[in-house]
């Protein structure tokens, strides 16, 4: 029994994949534009770590570039037939490296984590997790999920001091606890 791929199914699958990568690319570009606006307010930042398979991703981008050029120049296909591959190419060659240029850390208005920017006013709780590198876990005030920020060891002491200062200045304020007797100092949570 032979398996025969339906060309229409393959075409629509590539359109769907291209649409997904288009949304991811737009999100990456939005994050970079947001970073470009707040870059000058950096208090304590460091470079984002490279993904484990970063070199492999660049090779995937090179193969996709060859594939797109082959389809356009040799096969003379209409550009609409390379939409999926082009969106993947944009992600691996441009959006992913652009996202790595966003410095993680502390800014005047909030904290840039691995998942994006969190304003100080949105932080409802903080916790440190021990591991190979200290990790700051930020709990949202109104949402039921958290963001994490891996803090390199040389910046750990400065990060703790900065958080204590932000709490003391009431930039970060923990409210809404079920039992608040007024004897708890928010700075002790850091």
PyMOL commands that set and color helices and strands:
alter all, ss='L'
color gray80, all
select helices_A, chain A and resi 7-41+54-74+79-100+120-122+153-168+186-189
alter helices_A, ss='H'
color red, helices_A
select strands_A, chain A and resi 42-46+104-107+110-113+116-119+123-129+135-140+146-150
alter strands_A, ss='S'
color yellow, strands_A
deselect
rebuild
show_as cartoon
